[in-house]
Amino acid sequence: MVFVIGGLLLALLVQFGVAPRIVARENLRIWHAVGSGMYLVQWLCAGITLWITAGRRFGN
């Protein structure tokens, strides 16, 4: 559950915190790097959640 909530919070932060700064071209290089990093962590949270869920389903 921690990884699901973490991924959701990261999605909210990217949508309402990082994306408006990228659109406004405010320190574009920095905010793009921050957003990309947060997007990567979102995918890691999703992958870990899938891995844990699949392990429980198949008895591993």
Order of alpha helices (4+ residues) and beta strands (2+ residues): alpha-alpha-alpha
